[in-house]
Amino acid sequence: MTTAKPGPIIPPEAAPLRTLTVTMAVMCTLACLAIGALTLINRAVDQWSHGLSSEATVQLRQMQGVDPQAELAKLQTLLGQTAGIAAVTVMDPKDAARLLEPWLGTGNTADLPIPRLIRLSLDETHPPDLEALANRITIEVKGASLDTHQRWQAELTRMARSLSLLAYAILALIAASAVAMVIFATRTVLDANRQVVDVLHLVGARDGYIARQIDRRFLATGLYAGLMGVGLALLIFLILGLSGRVSGEGLAAASRSLLFAPPTVSLTSYAALLAVPVAATAIALITSRLTLIRMLRNVL
């Protein structure tokens, strides 16, 4: 004679649990997308900041009564004698005019006194004193000025900080919404199975035992929803990465860099994404336990 195996207090196919699983999976997907965007923002800012801090630009404006070639030669000599400058590149006037085309249009810069641009590659280990260099250039070369890109770097850092705060706020709202959903689902599940809980109380079951039996269902729900969210987010990033050109830029290239970066870079990204199922499981387990204990104490 075989004995029937006792079933769970809360069946896995309970409607509140199915609804909670789908809803949390969607929210975990949004959380992964926010984490991916935050990772891309931080990575882009690091690259741009490194590029801005390792370069500087000298502008040589055309002045009436001044020979620009003589001043350019004087400027090259000065820069070549300055310690901490790794390379000096004089940009072609056509390249400088091309930088203005997005604002002035093509072919509208021929008659403009466009300044000559000299790009400086700085020695990162022993950079020059940029303030002293700027003063020296202004005094010794007529019409020349040094742009250290510090203003652009500060603006870039400020923008990145604002976007990061926005991403963190989105993650906080998602977490708060998940807590509210788990509380609602827990109350719904317990109310729907109130008779079973009453019988367990009559036979001497303690609140901790009943809570542990129900906790298993919410633990599985949180873990499954979190894994679904990560899978959907990775699928979205993959589709975005395949939707653009292989050698292009923009959203498609950023998505590919997130998925197919070198192991030393992608390890942190994937670790942050895999933290979502852990967080979802913890939210479902802890919130349901606290809600259950509080409700069971009020059950006669």
C-alpha positions as CSV (number, residue, x, y, z in Angstrom):
1,M,0.0,0.0,0.0
2,T,1.4,3.3,-1.1
3,T,0.9,6.5,0.9
4,A,0.1,9.7,-1.0
5,K,2.8,12.4,-0.8
6,P,1.4,15.5,0.9
7,G,1.0,18.4,-1.5
8,P,2.2,22.0,-0.8
9,I,0.1,24.4,1.1
10,I,0.1,26.8,-1.8
11,P,-0.1,25.1,-5.2
12,P,2.5,26.4,-7.8
13,E,-0.3,27.1,-10.2
14,A,-2.0,29.6,-7.9
15,A,-3.2,32.6,-9.9
16,P,-1.6,35.2,-7.6
17,L,1.8,33.5,-7.9
18,R,1.5,33.3,-11.7
19,T,0.6,37.0,-11.9
20,L,3.5,37.8,-9.5
21,T,5.9,35.8,-11.6
22,V,5.0,37.6,-14.8
23,T,5.0,41.0,-13.3
24,M,8.3,40.6,-11.5
25,A,9.8,39.2,-14.7
26,V,8.9,42.3,-16.5
27,M,10.2,44.5,-13.7
28,C,13.5,42.5,-13.6
29,T,13.8,43.0,-17.3
30,L,13.5,46.8,-16.8
31,A,16.0,46.6,-14.0
32,C,18.5,44.8,-16.2
33,L,18.0,47.3,-19.0
34,A,18.6,50.2,-16.5
35,I,21.8,48.4,-15.2
36,G,23.0,47.9,-18.8
37,A,22.4,51.5,-19.6
38,L,24.2,52.6,-16.4
39,T,27.1,50.3,-17.3
40,L,27.4,51.8,-20.8
41,I,27.2,55.4,-19.5
42,N,30.0,54.8,-17.0
43,R,32.1,53.0,-19.6
44,A,31.6,55.8,-22.2
45,V,32.3,58.5,-19.7
46,D,35.6,56.8,-18.6
47,Q,36.7,56.5,-22.2
48,W,35.8,60.1,-23.1
49,S,37.3,61.5,-19.9
50,H,40.5,59.6,-20.6
51,G,40.6,60.9,-24.1
52,L,40.0,64.5,-23.0
53,S,42.5,64.4,-20.2
54,S,45.2,62.9,-22.4
55,E,44.9,65.6,-25.1
56,A,44.8,69.4,-25.5
57,T,44.2,71.7,-28.4
58,V,45.9,74.9,-29.4
59,Q,44.0,77.4,-31.6
60,L,46.0,79.8,-33.7
61,R,43.6,82.6,-34.9
62,Q,44.4,84.7,-37.9
63,M,45.2,88.3,-37.0
64,Q,45.6,91.4,-39.2
65,G,49.2,92.3,-39.8
66,V,50.5,89.0,-38.5
67,D,52.1,86.2,-40.6
68,P,50.2,83.0,-39.6
69,Q,53.0,80.7,-41.0
70,A,55.6,82.4,-38.9
71,E,53.5,82.2,-35.8
72,L,52.7,78.6,-36.5
73,A,56.4,77.8,-36.8
74,K,57.1,79.6,-33.6
75,L,54.3,77.7,-31.9
76,Q,55.6,74.3,-33.1
77,T,59.1,75.1,-31.8
78,L,57.7,76.2,-28.4
79,L,55.6,73.0,-28.1
80,G,58.4,70.8,-29.2
81,Q,60.6,72.1,-26.4
82,T,57.9,71.6,-23.8
83,A,58.4,68.6,-21.5
84,G,55.4,66.4,-21.1
85,I,54.0,66.7,-24.7
86,A,54.3,63.4,-26.4
87,A,53.2,64.5,-29.9
88,V,52.2,67.6,-31.8
89,T,49.9,67.3,-34.7
90,V,49.0,70.3,-36.9
91,M,45.5,69.7,-38.4
92,D,44.8,70.4,-42.0
93,P,42.7,73.5,-42.5
94,K,40.2,71.4,-44.4
95,D,39.8,69.2,-41.3
96,A,39.2,72.2,-39.1
97,A,36.6,73.5,-41.6
98,R,34.9,70.1,-41.6
99,L,34.3,70.4,-37.8
100,L,32.1,73.5,-38.4
101,E,30.0,71.9,-41.1
102,P,27.3,70.5,-38.7
103,W,26.5,74.1,-37.7
104,L,27.4,76.1,-40.9
105,G,26.7,73.5,-43.6
106,T,28.9,72.2,-46.4
107,G,30.8,74.8,-48.5
108,N,29.9,77.8,-46.3
109,T,33.3,78.0,-44.5
110,A,35.5,78.9,-47.5
111,D,35.7,82.6,-46.8
112,L,35.8,82.4,-43.0
113,P,39.0,83.1,-41.0
114,I,39.1,79.6,-39.5
115,P,41.9,79.2,-36.9
116,R,44.5,76.6,-37.3
117,L,44.2,73.8,-34.8
118,I,47.1,71.9,-33.3
119,R,46.4,68.7,-31.3
120,L,48.6,67.9,-28.4
121,S,49.1,64.4,-27.1
122,L,50.1,64.6,-23.4
123,D,52.4,62.3,-21.5
124,E,50.1,60.7,-19.0
125,T,52.9,59.8,-16.6
126,H,54.5,63.2,-16.6
127,P,52.0,65.7,-18.0
128,P,53.1,69.3,-18.5
129,D,51.9,72.3,-16.4
130,L,49.0,73.3,-18.6
131,E,48.4,76.6,-16.8
132,A,52.0,77.7,-17.3
133,L,51.9,76.4,-20.9
134,A,48.8,78.4,-21.6
135,N,50.3,81.6,-20.3
136,R,53.5,81.1,-22.3
137,I,51.6,80.4,-25.5
138,T,49.5,83.5,-25.1
139,I,52.5,85.7,-24.4
140,E,54.9,84.3,-27.0
141,V,52.6,83.5,-30.0
142,K,50.2,86.1,-31.3
143,G,46.6,84.8,-31.7
144,A,47.3,81.5,-30.0
145,S,45.4,80.0,-27.0
146,L,45.4,76.6,-25.3
147,D,42.2,74.6,-24.7
148,T,42.7,72.0,-22.1
149,H,39.1,70.5,-22.5
150,Q,38.6,70.8,-18.8
151,R,35.3,72.6,-19.3
152,W,34.0,69.9,-21.6
153,Q,35.2,67.2,-19.2
154,A,33.3,68.8,-16.3
155,E,30.1,69.1,-18.4
156,L,30.5,65.4,-19.4
157,T,31.0,64.3,-15.8
158,R,28.0,66.4,-14.6
159,M,25.8,64.9,-17.3
160,A,26.9,61.3,-16.5
161,R,26.3,61.9,-12.8
162,S,22.7,63.1,-13.6
163,L,22.1,60.0,-15.8
164,S,23.5,57.7,-13.2
165,L,21.2,59.2,-10.5
166,L,18.3,58.7,-12.9
167,A,19.2,55.1,-13.4
168,Y,19.5,54.5,-9.6
169,A,16.2,56.2,-9.1
170,I,14.6,53.9,-11.6
171,L,16.1,50.9,-9.9
172,A,14.8,52.1,-6.5
173,L,11.3,52.6,-7.9
174,I,11.4,49.1,-9.4
175,A,12.5,47.6,-6.1
176,A,9.7,49.5,-4.2
177,S,7.1,48.3,-6.7
178,A,8.3,44.7,-6.4
179,V,8.0,44.9,-2.6
180,A,4.4,46.2,-3.0
181,M,3.5,43.5,-5.4
182,V,4.9,40.7,-3.1
183,I,2.9,42.1,-0.2
184,F,-0.3,42.1,-2.3
185,A,0.3,38.6,-3.6
186,T,1.1,37.3,-0.1
187,R,-2.1,38.7,1.3
188,T,-4.1,37.3,-1.6
189,V,-2.5,33.9,-1.3
190,L,-3.1,33.7,2.4
191,D,-6.7,34.9,2.2
192,A,-7.4,32.3,-0.6
193,N,-6.0,29.5,1.6
194,R,-7.3,30.7,4.9
195,Q,-9.1,27.4,5.6
196,V,-5.9,25.4,5.1
197,V,-4.1,27.7,7.5
198,D,-6.9,27.4,10.1
199,V,-6.7,23.6,10.0
200,L,-2.9,23.7,10.4
201,H,-3.4,26.0,13.4
202,L,-5.9,23.5,14.9
203,V,-3.5,20.6,14.6
204,G,-0.8,22.6,16.4
205,A,1.3,24.0,13.6
206,R,3.2,27.1,14.5
207,D,3.3,30.3,12.5
208,G,7.0,29.7,11.6
209,Y,6.3,26.3,10.1
210,I,3.4,27.7,8.0
211,A,5.4,30.6,6.9
212,R,8.3,28.4,5.8
213,Q,6.0,26.3,3.7
214,I,4.6,29.3,1.9
215,D,8.1,30.9,1.7
216,R,9.3,28.2,-0.7
217,R,6.7,29.2,-3.2
218,F,7.8,32.9,-3.1
219,L,11.5,32.0,-3.2
220,A,10.9,30.0,-6.3
221,T,8.8,32.8,-7.8
222,G,11.4,35.4,-7.2
223,L,14.3,33.3,-8.5
224,Y,12.4,32.3,-11.6
225,A,11.2,35.8,-12.3
226,G,14.7,37.2,-11.9
227,L,16.2,34.6,-14.3
228,M,13.5,35.4,-16.8
229,G,14.2,39.1,-16.6
230,V,17.9,38.6,-17.2
231,G,17.2,36.3,-20.2
232,L,14.8,38.8,-21.7
233,A,17.2,41.7,-21.2
234,L,20.1,39.9,-22.8
235,L,17.8,39.0,-25.7
236,I,16.8,42.7,-26.1
237,F,20.5,43.7,-26.1
238,L,21.3,41.0,-28.6
239,I,18.5,42.1,-30.9
240,L,19.7,45.7,-30.6
241,G,23.2,44.7,-31.3
242,L,22.3,42.8,-34.4
243,S,20.0,45.5,-35.8
244,G,22.8,47.9,-36.7
245,R,26.0,47.8,-38.8
246,V,28.9,45.8,-37.5
247,S,31.3,48.7,-37.9
248,G,28.8,51.4,-37.0
249,E,28.2,53.4,-33.9
250,G,25.3,54.2,-31.7
251,L,22.9,52.0,-29.8
252,A,23.7,48.9,-31.8
253,A,27.5,49.2,-31.2
254,A,26.9,50.0,-27.5
255,S,24.7,46.9,-27.1
256,R,27.4,44.7,-28.8
257,S,30.1,46.2,-26.5
258,L,28.0,45.3,-23.5
259,L,27.5,41.6,-24.6
260,F,30.8,40.9,-26.3
261,A,33.3,42.9,-24.4
262,P,36.6,41.3,-23.3
263,P,36.3,39.1,-20.2
264,T,38.0,41.6,-18.0
265,V,35.4,44.2,-18.9
266,S,32.3,42.1,-19.3
267,L,32.8,40.2,-16.0
268,T,31.6,43.3,-14.1
269,S,28.6,43.8,-16.4
270,Y,27.4,40.3,-16.2
271,A,27.9,40.2,-12.5
272,A,25.7,43.3,-12.1
273,L,23.0,41.7,-14.3
274,L,23.1,38.4,-12.4
275,A,22.6,40.3,-9.2
276,V,19.0,41.0,-10.3
277,P,17.8,37.4,-9.7
278,V,19.5,37.5,-6.3
279,A,17.8,40.8,-5.4
280,A,14.4,39.6,-6.8
281,T,14.7,36.4,-4.7
282,A,15.6,38.3,-1.6
283,I,12.8,40.8,-2.0
284,A,10.2,38.0,-2.6
285,L,11.5,35.9,0.3
286,I,12.0,38.6,3.0
287,T,8.9,40.6,2.1
288,S,6.6,37.5,2.0
289,R,8.0,36.2,5.3
290,L,7.5,39.5,7.1
291,T,4.0,39.9,5.7
292,L,3.1,36.3,6.5
293,I,4.3,36.5,10.1
294,R,2.3,39.6,10.7
295,M,-0.9,38.2,9.1
296,L,-0.6,34.8,10.9
297,R,-0.4,36.5,14.2
298,N,-3.9,37.9,13.5
299,V,-5.3,34.6,12.5
300,L,-7.3,33.0,15.2
